[in-house]
Amino acid sequence: MHAIAGERLAMSDDITEKVLDVIAASKRMPREKVTATSTFEELGMDSLSGLNLIFDIESAFDVSVPDEVLERVKSVPQLIENLKLLLAQKAAPPGSPQ
């Protein structure tokens, strides 16, 4: 594996772990009950708690989650995938292809 690919994988794992920590804190539940494959329904999240979670994610990662992402994200894997895209866009220099 190339060093850069390894760094991206490690960063990806860090993002996943941080997302799981934020969800557990937001829902006030034990961290071990939140997995990278959980749906929001499985975690007992309704639309209001989902909105509060997004605010917590925005604060924890210093990103702004667009409304269209809010509407389509219904699980932890979808949240992580969309967050990684937002972070990649944020890290890209202005004017570079995304």
Biopython code that builds the backbone (N, CA, C, O; Angstrom):
import numpy as np
from Bio.PDB.StructureBuilder import StructureBuilder

atoms = [
    (1, "MET", "N", (0.845, -1.178, 0.000)),
    (1, "MET", "CA", (0.000, 0.000, 0.000)),
    (1, "MET", "C", (0.887, 1.237, 0.000)),
    (1, "MET", "O", (1.902, 1.280, 0.696)),
    (2, "HIS", "N", (0.510, 2.225, -0.767)),
    (2, "HIS", "CA", (1.256, 3.475, -0.803)),
    (2, "HIS", "C", (1.062, 4.227, 0.503)),
    (2, "HIS", "O", (0.040, 4.070, 1.172)),
    (3, "ALA", "N", (2.041, 5.041, 0.863)),
    (3, "ALA", "CA", (1.962, 5.793, 2.114)),
    (3, "ALA", "C", (0.748, 6.712, 2.129)),
    (3, "ALA", "O", (0.068, 6.823, 3.149)),
    (4, "ILE", "N", (0.471, 7.368, 1.014)),
    (4, "ILE", "CA", (-0.666, 8.299, 0.958)),
    (4, "ILE", "C", (-1.975, 7.539, 1.136)),
    (4, "ILE", "O", (-2.860, 7.993, 1.860)),
    (5, "ALA", "N", (-2.106, 6.395, 0.487)),
    (5, "ALA", "CA", (-3.322, 5.590, 0.639)),
    (5, "ALA", "C", (-3.478, 5.146, 2.090)),
    (5, "ALA", "O", (-4.590, 5.140, 2.617)),
    (6, "GLY", "N", (-2.387, 4.779, 2.733)),
    (6, "GLY", "CA", (-2.422, 4.393, 4.140)),
    (6, "GLY", "C", (-2.845, 5.539, 5.038)),
    (6, "GLY", "O", (-3.602, 5.347, 5.990)),
    (7, "GLU", "N", (-2.350, 6.744, 4.731)),
    (7, "GLU", "CA", (-2.740, 7.921, 5.508)),
    (7, "GLU", "C", (-4.230, 8.208, 5.338)),
    (7, "GLU", "O", (-4.916, 8.550, 6.302)),
    (8, "ARG", "N", (-4.728, 8.069, 4.106)),
    (8, "ARG", "CA", (-6.153, 8.307, 3.872)),
    (8, "ARG", "C", (-7.003, 7.292, 4.621)),
    (8, "ARG", "O", (-8.045, 7.640, 5.176)),
    (9, "LEU", "N", (-6.557, 6.024, 4.637)),
    (9, "LEU", "CA", (-7.287, 4.991, 5.345)),
    (9, "LEU", "C", (-7.298, 5.292, 6.838)),
    (9, "LEU", "O", (-8.342, 5.171, 7.479)),
    (10, "ALA", "N", (-6.172, 5.676, 7.396)),
    (10, "ALA", "CA", (-6.103, 6.013, 8.814)),
    (10, "ALA", "C", (-6.990, 7.211, 9.119)),
    (10, "ALA", "O", (-7.691, 7.221, 10.131)),
    (11, "MET", "N", (-6.967, 8.232, 8.246)),
    (11, "MET", "CA", (-7.819, 9.400, 8.445)),
    (11, "MET", "C", (-9.287, 8.991, 8.371)),
    (11, "MET", "O", (-10.115, 9.473, 9.144)),
    (12, "SER", "N", (-9.599, 8.097, 7.434)),
    (12, "SER", "CA", (-10.955, 7.615, 7.267)),
    (12, "SER", "C", (-11.424, 6.905, 8.531)),
    (12, "SER", "O", (-12.553, 7.110, 8.977)),
    (13, "ASP", "N", (-10.562, 6.070, 9.112)),
    (13, "ASP", "CA", (-10.904, 5.383, 10.354)),
    (13, "ASP", "C", (-11.093, 6.378, 11.488)),
    (13, "ASP", "O", (-11.988, 6.209, 12.317)),
    (14, "ASP", "N", (-10.262, 7.416, 11.536)),
    (14, "ASP", "CA", (-10.396, 8.451, 12.553)),
    (14, "ASP", "C", (-11.737, 9.172, 12.417)),
    (14, "ASP", "O", (-12.399, 9.453, 13.416)),
    (15, "ILE", "N", (-12.132, 9.468, 11.188)),
    (15, "ILE", "CA", (-13.414, 10.135, 10.945)),
    (15, "ILE", "C", (-14.550, 9.246, 11.432)),
    (15, "ILE", "O", (-15.455, 9.716, 12.122)),
    (16, "THR", "N", (-14.510, 7.968, 11.080)),
    (16, "THR", "CA", (-15.553, 7.033, 11.504)),
    (16, "THR", "C", (-15.641, 6.987, 13.023)),
    (16, "THR", "O", (-16.732, 7.085, 13.584)),
    (17, "GLU", "N", (-14.516, 6.840, 13.683)),
    (17, "GLU", "CA", (-14.514, 6.763, 15.145)),
    (17, "GLU", "C", (-15.060, 8.047, 15.774)),
    (17, "GLU", "O", (-15.826, 7.996, 16.737)),
    (18, "LYS", "N", (-14.666, 9.189, 15.229)),
    (18, "LYS", "CA", (-15.141, 10.455, 15.770)),
    (18, "LYS", "C", (-16.648, 10.603, 15.555)),
    (18, "LYS", "O", (-17.354, 11.080, 16.444)),
    (19, "VAL", "N", (-17.149, 10.197, 14.379)),
    (19, "VAL", "CA", (-18.589, 10.248, 14.109)),
    (19, "VAL", "C", (-19.330, 9.371, 15.115)),
    (19, "VAL", "O", (-20.342, 9.790, 15.677)),
    (20, "LEU", "N", (-18.834, 8.163, 15.344)),
    (20, "LEU", "CA", (-19.487, 7.260, 16.291)),
    (20, "LEU", "C", (-19.488, 7.856, 17.704)),
    (20, "LEU", "O", (-20.473, 7.730, 18.431)),
    (21, "ASP", "N", (-18.392, 8.498, 18.088)),
    (21, "ASP", "CA", (-18.315, 9.161, 19.397)),
    (21, "ASP", "C", (-19.329, 10.299, 19.497)),
    (21, "ASP", "O", (-20.000, 10.453, 20.518)),
    (22, "VAL", "N", (-19.437, 11.094, 18.433)),
    (22, "VAL", "CA", (-20.381, 12.226, 18.429)),
    (22, "VAL", "C", (-21.818, 11.718, 18.524)),
    (22, "VAL", "O", (-22.633, 12.282, 19.253)),
    (23, "ILE", "N", (-22.125, 10.654, 17.789)),
    (23, "ILE", "CA", (-23.483, 10.089, 17.843)),
    (23, "ILE", "C", (-23.792, 9.595, 19.249)),
    (23, "ILE", "O", (-24.860, 9.888, 19.786)),
    (24, "ALA", "N", (-22.876, 8.852, 19.847)),
    (24, "ALA", "CA", (-23.094, 8.329, 21.201)),
    (24, "ALA", "C", (-23.325, 9.469, 22.192)),
    (24, "ALA", "O", (-24.220, 9.390, 23.034)),
    (25, "ALA", "N", (-22.522, 10.521, 22.094)),
    (25, "ALA", "CA", (-22.683, 11.666, 22.994)),
    (25, "ALA", "C", (-24.009, 12.379, 22.738)),
    (25, "ALA", "O", (-24.709, 12.761, 23.675)),
    (26, "SER", "N", (-24.345, 12.554, 21.466)),
    (26, "SER", "CA", (-25.573, 13.249, 21.094)),
    (26, "SER", "C", (-26.806, 12.497, 21.585)),
    (26, "SER", "O", (-27.772, 13.106, 22.044)),
    (27, "LYS", "N", (-26.766, 11.178, 21.484)),
    (27, "LYS", "CA", (-27.894, 10.340, 21.891)),
    (27, "LYS", "C", (-27.815, 9.921, 23.356)),
    (27, "LYS", "O", (-28.724, 9.269, 23.870)),
    (28, "ARG", "N", (-26.728, 10.298, 24.025)),
    (28, "ARG", "CA", (-26.502, 9.919, 25.423)),
    (28, "ARG", "C", (-26.658, 8.405, 25.610)),
    (28, "ARG", "O", (-27.397, 7.924, 26.470)),
    (29, "MET", "N", (-25.927, 7.686, 24.762)),
    (29, "MET", "CA", (-25.960, 6.231, 24.834)),
    (29, "MET", "C", (-24.538, 5.693, 24.881)),
    (29, "MET", "O", (-23.606, 6.387, 24.476)),
    (30, "PRO", "N", (-24.354, 4.470, 25.368)),
    (30, "PRO", "CA", (-22.997, 3.899, 25.402)),
    (30, "PRO", "C", (-22.415, 3.811, 23.993)),
    (30, "PRO", "O", (-23.113, 3.453, 23.044)),
    (31, "ARG", "N", (-21.149, 4.136, 23.869)),
    (31, "ARG", "CA", (-20.467, 4.160, 22.577)),
    (31, "ARG", "C", (-20.550, 2.809, 21.874)),
    (31, "ARG", "O", (-20.667, 2.756, 20.649)),
    (32, "GLU", "N", (-20.491, 1.710, 22.638)),
    (32, "GLU", "CA", (-20.501, 0.385, 22.028)),
    (32, "GLU", "C", (-21.844, 0.037, 21.375)),
    (32, "GLU", "O", (-21.920, -0.921, 20.605)),
    (33, "LYS", "N", (-22.888, 0.788, 21.665)),
    (33, "LYS", "CA", (-24.198, 0.552, 21.022)),
    (33, "LYS", "C", (-24.290, 1.214, 19.646)),
    (33, "LYS", "O", (-25.210, 0.930, 18.879)),
    (34, "VAL", "N", (-23.341, 2.091, 19.339)),
    (34, "VAL", "CA", (-23.331, 2.791, 18.050)),
    (34, "VAL", "C", (-22.285, 2.128, 17.159)),
    (34, "VAL", "O", (-21.104, 2.081, 17.501)),
    (35, "THR", "N", (-22.735, 1.614, 16.009)),
    (35, "THR", "CA", (-21.795, 0.965, 15.100)),
    (35, "THR", "C", (-21.772, 1.712, 13.765)),
    (35, "THR", "O", (-22.636, 2.540, 13.476)),
    (36, "ALA", "N", (-20.770, 1.394, 12.975)),
    (36, "ALA", "CA", (-20.618, 2.031, 11.670)),
    (36, "ALA", "C", (-21.679, 1.560, 10.680)),
    (36, "ALA", "O", (-21.743, 2.072, 9.562)),
    (37, "THR", "N", (-22.514, 0.594, 11.070)),
    (37, "THR", "CA", (-23.575, 0.101, 10.179)),
    (37, "THR", "C", (-24.969, 0.413, 10.705)),
    (37, "THR", "O", (-25.959, 0.011, 10.093)),
    (38, "SER", "N", (-25.066, 1.120, 11.821)),
    (38, "SER", "CA", (-26.368, 1.435, 12.426)),
    (38, "SER", "C", (-27.193, 2.364, 11.540)),
    (38, "SER", "O", (-26.662, 3.251, 10.872)),
    (39, "THR", "N", (-28.501, 2.137, 11.553)),
    (39, "THR", "CA", (-29.414, 3.112, 10.943)),
    (39, "THR", "C", (-29.857, 4.067, 12.041)),
    (39, "THR", "O", (-29.770, 3.747, 13.226)),
    (40, "PHE", "N", (-30.329, 5.233, 11.641)),
    (40, "PHE", "CA", (-30.819, 6.183, 12.635)),
    (40, "PHE", "C", (-32.032, 5.603, 13.361)),
    (40, "PHE", "O", (-32.225, 5.852, 14.551)),
    (41, "GLU", "N", (-32.848, 4.829, 12.643)),
    (41, "GLU", "CA", (-34.008, 4.195, 13.257)),
    (41, "GLU", "C", (-33.571, 3.232, 14.364)),
    (41, "GLU", "O", (-34.159, 3.218, 15.446)),
    (42, "GLU", "N", (-32.545, 2.433, 14.093)),
    (42, "GLU", "CA", (-32.029, 1.495, 15.094)),
    (42, "GLU", "C", (-31.525, 2.224, 16.340)),
    (42, "GLU", "O", (-31.587, 1.694, 17.449)),
    (43, "LEU", "N", (-31.029, 3.441, 16.142)),
    (43, "LEU", "CA", (-30.508, 4.236, 17.256)),
    (43, "LEU", "C", (-31.600, 5.046, 17.945)),
    (43, "LEU", "O", (-31.327, 5.801, 18.878)),
    (44, "GLY", "N", (-32.851, 4.884, 17.474)),
    (44, "GLY", "CA", (-33.974, 5.587, 18.087)),
    (44, "GLY", "C", (-34.001, 7.071, 17.760)),
    (44, "GLY", "O", (-34.487, 7.878, 18.552)),
    (45, "MET", "N", (-33.480, 7.430, 16.597)),
    (45, "MET", "CA", (-33.418, 8.839, 16.220)),
    (45, "MET", "C", (-34.626, 9.227, 15.378)),
    (45, "MET", "O", (-34.961, 8.562, 14.398)),
    (46, "ASP", "N", (-35.271, 10.317, 15.780)),
    (46, "ASP", "CA", (-36.331, 10.899, 14.969)),
    (46, "ASP", "C", (-35.752, 12.098, 14.232)),
    (46, "ASP", "O", (-34.550, 12.352, 14.304)),
    (47, "SER", "N", (-36.601, 12.832, 13.527)),
    (47, "SER", "CA", (-36.088, 13.943, 12.719)),
    (47, "SER", "C", (-35.442, 15.031, 13.577)),
    (47, "SER", "O", (-34.458, 15.641, 13.157)),
    (48, "LEU", "N", (-35.974, 15.279, 14.759)),
    (48, "LEU", "CA", (-35.399, 16.306, 15.626)),
    (48, "LEU", "C", (-34.024, 15.875, 16.158)),
    (48, "LEU", "O", (-33.080, 16.665, 16.153)),
    (49, "SER", "N", (-33.916, 14.638, 16.611)),
    (49, "SER", "CA", (-32.607, 14.187, 17.110)),
    (49, "SER", "C", (-31.603, 14.071, 15.960)),
    (49, "SER", "O", (-30.402, 14.257, 16.160)),
    (50, "GLY", "N", (-32.099, 13.763, 14.749)),
    (50, "GLY", "CA", (-31.224, 13.753, 13.576)),
    (50, "GLY", "C", (-30.684, 15.139, 13.277)),
    (50, "GLY", "O", (-29.510, 15.298, 12.945)),
    (51, "LEU", "N", (-31.539, 16.134, 13.396)),
    (51, "LEU", "CA", (-31.118, 17.522, 13.172)),
    (51, "LEU", "C", (-30.095, 17.949, 14.229)),
    (51, "LEU", "O", (-29.091, 18.587, 13.911)),
    (52, "ASN", "N", (-30.359, 17.592, 15.482)),
    (52, "ASN", "CA", (-29.399, 17.912, 16.549)),
    (52, "ASN", "C", (-28.066, 17.217, 16.311)),
    (52, "ASN", "O", (-27.009, 17.793, 16.569)),
    (53, "LEU", "N", (-28.110, 15.982, 15.820)),
    (53, "LEU", "CA", (-26.880, 15.263, 15.512)),
    (53, "LEU", "C", (-26.080, 15.991, 14.435)),
    (53, "LEU", "O", (-24.861, 16.125, 14.546)),
    (54, "ILE", "N", (-26.762, 16.458, 13.399)),
    (54, "ILE", "CA", (-26.067, 17.169, 12.320)),
    (54, "ILE", "C", (-25.401, 18.433, 12.862)),
    (54, "ILE", "O", (-24.281, 18.757, 12.468)),
    (55, "PHE", "N", (-26.080, 19.154, 13.765)),
    (55, "PHE", "CA", (-25.457, 20.331, 14.384)),
    (55, "PHE", "C", (-24.187, 19.924, 15.133)),
    (55, "PHE", "O", (-23.169, 20.613, 15.066)),
    (56, "ASP", "N", (-24.258, 18.795, 15.848)),
    (56, "ASP", "CA", (-23.083, 18.314, 16.585)),
    (56, "ASP", "C", (-21.956, 17.918, 15.636)),
    (56, "ASP", "O", (-20.786, 18.190, 15.903)),
    (57, "ILE", "N", (-22.317, 17.270, 14.520)),
    (57, "ILE", "CA", (-21.312, 16.883, 13.514)),
    (57, "ILE", "C", (-20.673, 18.123, 12.904)),
    (57, "ILE", "O", (-19.454, 18.180, 12.743)),
    (58, "GLU", "N", (-21.491, 19.118, 12.564)),
    (58, "GLU", "CA", (-20.961, 20.362, 11.992)),
    (58, "GLU", "C", (-19.972, 21.009, 12.945)),
    (58, "GLU", "O", (-18.917, 21.487, 12.526)),
    (59, "SER", "N", (-20.311, 21.023, 14.225)),
    (59, "SER", "CA", (-19.438, 21.627, 15.222)),
    (59, "SER", "C", (-18.153, 20.817, 15.405)),
    (59, "SER", "O", (-17.064, 21.387, 15.481)),
    (60, "ALA", "N", (-18.277, 19.508, 15.474)),
    (60, "ALA", "CA", (-17.120, 18.647, 15.722)),
    (60, "ALA", "C", (-16.130, 18.650, 14.560)),
    (60, "ALA", "O", (-14.922, 18.539, 14.768)),
    (61, "PHE", "N", (-16.651, 18.777, 13.325)),
    (61, "PHE", "CA", (-15.789, 18.690, 12.145)),
    (61, "PHE", "C", (-15.595, 20.031, 11.439)),
    (61, "PHE", "O", (-14.893, 20.105, 10.431)),
    (62, "ASP", "N", (-16.209, 21.084, 11.960)),
    (62, "ASP", "CA", (-16.100, 22.422, 11.378)),
    (62, "ASP", "C", (-16.495, 22.423, 9.898)),
    (62, "ASP", "O", (-15.762, 22.922, 9.045)),
    (63, "VAL", "N", (-17.669, 21.855, 9.615)),
    (63, "VAL", "CA", (-18.217, 21.824, 8.259)),
    (63, "VAL", "C", (-19.666, 22.294, 8.310)),
    (63, "VAL", "O", (-20.278, 22.358, 9.377)),
    (64, "SER", "N", (-20.198, 22.617, 7.147)),
    (64, "SER", "CA", (-21.605, 22.956, 7.012)),
    (64, "SER", "C", (-22.254, 21.876, 6.151)),
    (64, "SER", "O", (-21.850, 21.652, 5.010)),
    (65, "VAL", "N", (-23.259, 21.213, 6.705)),
    (65, "VAL", "CA", (-23.937, 20.134, 5.996)),
    (65, "VAL", "C", (-25.123, 20.727, 5.233)),
    (65, "VAL", "O", (-26.026, 21.296, 5.846)),
    (66, "PRO", "N", (-25.132, 20.600, 3.897)),
    (66, "PRO", "CA", (-26.228, 21.148, 3.097)),
    (66, "PRO", "C", (-27.564, 20.459, 3.410)),
    (66, "PRO", "O", (-27.596, 19.295, 3.810)),
    (67, "ASP", "N", (-28.658, 21.194, 3.222)),
    (67, "ASP", "CA", (-29.997, 20.670, 3.502)),
    (67, "ASP", "C", (-30.304, 19.391, 2.744)),
    (67, "ASP", "O", (-30.935, 18.484, 3.287)),
    (68, "GLU", "N", (-29.855, 19.305, 1.468)),
    (68, "GLU", "CA", (-30.164, 18.099, 0.690)),
    (68, "GLU", "C", (-29.496, 16.855, 1.282)),
    (68, "GLU", "O", (-30.009, 15.746, 1.137)),
    (69, "VAL", "N", (-28.363, 17.039, 1.944)),
    (69, "VAL", "CA", (-27.706, 15.915, 2.614)),
    (69, "VAL", "C", (-28.529, 15.519, 3.840)),
    (69, "VAL", "O", (-28.719, 14.334, 4.113)),
    (70, "LEU", "N", (-29.011, 16.515, 4.571)),
    (70, "LEU", "CA", (-29.848, 16.252, 5.743)),
    (70, "LEU", "C", (-31.043, 15.379, 5.389)),
    (70, "LEU", "O", (-31.401, 14.466, 6.132)),
    (71, "GLU", "N", (-31.649, 15.668, 4.255)),
    (71, "GLU", "CA", (-32.868, 14.972, 3.854)),
    (71, "GLU", "C", (-32.630, 13.532, 3.458)),
    (71, "GLU", "O", (-33.517, 12.696, 3.628)),
    (72, "ARG", "N", (-31.443, 13.214, 2.928)),
    (72, "ARG", "CA", (-31.230, 11.857, 2.417)),
    (72, "ARG", "C", (-30.457, 10.947, 3.362)),
    (72, "ARG", "O", (-30.464, 9.732, 3.167)),
    (73, "VAL", "N", (-29.799, 11.478, 4.364)),
    (73, "VAL", "CA", (-28.998, 10.660, 5.266)),
    (73, "VAL", "C", (-29.902, 10.028, 6.325)),
    (73, "VAL", "O", (-30.567, 10.724, 7.093)),
    (74, "LYS", "N", (-29.910, 8.689, 6.348)),
    (74, "LYS", "CA", (-30.768, 7.944, 7.272)),
    (74, "LYS", "C", (-30.008, 6.878, 8.059)),
    (74, "LYS", "O", (-30.606, 6.091, 8.794)),
    (75, "SER", "N", (-28.681, 6.861, 7.896)),
    (75, "SER", "CA", (-27.889, 5.840, 8.590)),
    (75, "SER", "C", (-26.479, 6.365, 8.855)),
    (75, "SER", "O", (-26.040, 7.359, 8.276)),
    (76, "VAL", "N", (-25.797, 5.669, 9.738)),
    (76, "VAL", "CA", (-24.418, 6.041, 10.064)),
    (76, "VAL", "C", (-23.506, 5.934, 8.836)),
    (76, "VAL", "O", (-22.715, 6.846, 8.595)),
    (77, "PRO", "N", (-23.592, 4.838, 8.042)),
    (77, "PRO", "CA", (-22.708, 4.777, 6.861)),
    (77, "PRO", "C", (-22.954, 5.926, 5.879)),
    (77, "PRO", "O", (-22.007, 6.452, 5.295)),
    (78, "GLN", "N", (-24.210, 6.314, 5.696)),
    (78, "GLN", "CA", (-24.509, 7.440, 4.797)),
    (78, "GLN", "C", (-23.944, 8.734, 5.364)),
    (78, "GLN", "O", (-23.412, 9.560, 4.622)),
    (79, "LEU", "N", (-24.056, 8.913, 6.672)),
    (79, "LEU", "CA", (-23.515, 10.116, 7.307)),
    (79, "LEU", "C", (-22.004, 10.179, 7.134)),
    (79, "LEU", "O", (-21.460, 11.225, 6.779)),
    (80, "ILE", "N", (-21.330, 9.071, 7.381)),
    (80, "ILE", "CA", (-19.867, 9.035, 7.258)),
    (80, "ILE", "C", (-19.442, 9.311, 5.820)),
    (80, "ILE", "O", (-18.521, 10.092, 5.582)),
    (81, "GLU", "N", (-20.106, 8.674, 4.867)),
    (81, "GLU", "CA", (-19.769, 8.868, 3.452)),
    (81, "GLU", "C", (-19.933, 10.333, 3.038)),
    (81, "GLU", "O", (-19.056, 10.898, 2.385)),
    (82, "ASN", "N", (-21.041, 10.935, 3.413)),
    (82, "ASN", "CA", (-21.283, 12.335, 3.045)),
    (82, "ASN", "C", (-20.325, 13.274, 3.774)),
    (82, "ASN", "O", (-19.875, 14.267, 3.202)),
    (83, "LEU", "N", (-20.014, 12.971, 5.015)),
    (83, "LEU", "CA", (-19.071, 13.794, 5.761)),
    (83, "LEU", "C", (-17.684, 13.743, 5.133)),
    (83, "LEU", "O", (-17.010, 14.768, 5.036)),
    (84, "LYS", "N", (-17.252, 12.558, 4.705)),
    (84, "LYS", "CA", (-15.948, 12.435, 4.048)),
    (84, "LYS", "C", (-15.896, 13.269, 2.769)),
    (84, "LYS", "O", (-14.878, 13.894, 2.472)),
    (85, "LEU", "N", (-16.994, 13.277, 2.015)),
    (85, "LEU", "CA", (-17.058, 14.107, 0.802)),
    (85, "LEU", "C", (-16.953, 15.590, 1.153)),
    (85, "LEU", "O", (-16.226, 16.338, 0.499)),
    (86, "LEU", "N", (-17.679, 16.010, 2.185)),
    (86, "LEU", "CA", (-17.630, 17.423, 2.597)),
    (86, "LEU", "C", (-16.230, 17.813, 3.065)),
    (86, "LEU", "O", (-15.741, 18.896, 2.742)),
    (87, "LEU", "N", (-15.593, 16.935, 3.819)),
    (87, "LEU", "CA", (-14.234, 17.228, 4.302)),
    (87, "LEU", "C", (-13.234, 17.274, 3.159)),
    (87, "LEU", "O", (-12.313, 18.091, 3.171)),
    (88, "ALA", "N", (-13.410, 16.397, 2.164)),
    (88, "ALA", "CA", (-12.521, 16.409, 0.998)),
    (88, "ALA", "C", (-12.700, 17.704, 0.208)),
    (88, "ALA", "O", (-11.724, 18.291, -0.260)),
    (89, "GLN", "N", (-13.940, 18.144, 0.062)),
    (89, "GLN", "CA", (-14.191, 19.410, -0.648)),
    (89, "GLN", "C", (-13.605, 20.585, 0.101)),
    (89, "GLN", "O", (-13.068, 21.513, -0.503)),
    (90, "LYS", "N", (-13.708, 20.544, 1.419)),
    (90, "LYS", "CA", (-13.171, 21.617, 2.249)),
    (90, "LYS", "C", (-11.639, 21.675, 2.156)),
    (90, "LYS", "O", (-11.049, 22.755, 2.173)),
    (91, "ALA", "N", (-11.004, 20.497, 2.057)),
    (91, "ALA", "CA", (-9.544, 20.419, 2.010)),
    (91, "ALA", "C", (-8.973, 20.745, 0.645)),
    (91, "ALA", "O", (-7.797, 21.090, 0.531)),
    (92, "ALA", "N", (-9.799, 20.640, -0.401)),
    (92, "ALA", "CA", (-9.319, 20.895, -1.772)),
    (92, "ALA", "C", (-9.046, 22.377, -1.965)),
    (92, "ALA", "O", (-9.836, 23.219, -1.538)),
    (93, "PRO", "N", (-7.934, 22.696, -2.603)),
    (93, "PRO", "CA", (-7.649, 24.102, -2.871)),
    (93, "PRO", "C", (-8.742, 24.697, -3.792)),
    (93, "PRO", "O", (-9.281, 23.998, -4.650)),
    (94, "PRO", "N", (-9.053, 25.968, -3.607)),
    (94, "PRO", "CA", (-10.055, 26.608, -4.469)),
    (94, "PRO", "C", (-9.684, 26.475, -5.942)),
    (94, "PRO", "O", (-8.529, 26.666, -6.323)),
    (95, "GLY", "N", (-10.668, 26.148, -6.753)),
    (95, "GLY", "CA", (-10.458, 26.039, -8.192)),
    (95, "GLY", "C", (-9.941, 24.690, -8.648)),
    (95, "GLY", "O", (-9.802, 24.462, -9.850)),
    (96, "SER", "N", (-9.648, 23.772, -7.701)),
    (96, "SER", "CA", (-9.176, 22.454, -8.117)),
    (96, "SER", "C", (-10.376, 21.567, -8.422)),
    (96, "SER", "O", (-11.450, 21.761, -7.852)),
    (97, "PRO", "N", (-10.205, 20.598, -9.313)),
    (97, "PRO", "CA", (-11.321, 19.691, -9.625)),
    (97, "PRO", "C", (-11.647, 18.827, -8.415)),
    (97, "PRO", "O", (-10.739, 18.456, -7.670)),
    (98, "GLN", "N", (-12.905, 18.499, -8.200)),
    (98, "GLN", "CA", (-13.326, 17.743, -7.030)),
    (98, "GLN", "C", (-13.631, 16.332, -7.390)),
    (98, "GLN", "O", (-14.004, 15.541, -6.524)),
]
sb = StructureBuilder()
sb.init_structure("model")
sb.init_model(0)
sb.init_chain("A")
sb.init_seg("    ")
for serial, (resi, resn, name, xyz) in enumerate(atoms, 1):
    if name == "N":
        sb.init_residue(resn, " ", resi, " ")
    sb.init_atom(name, np.array(xyz, "f"), 0.0, 1.0, " ", f" {name:<3s}", serial, name[0])
structure = sb.get_structure()
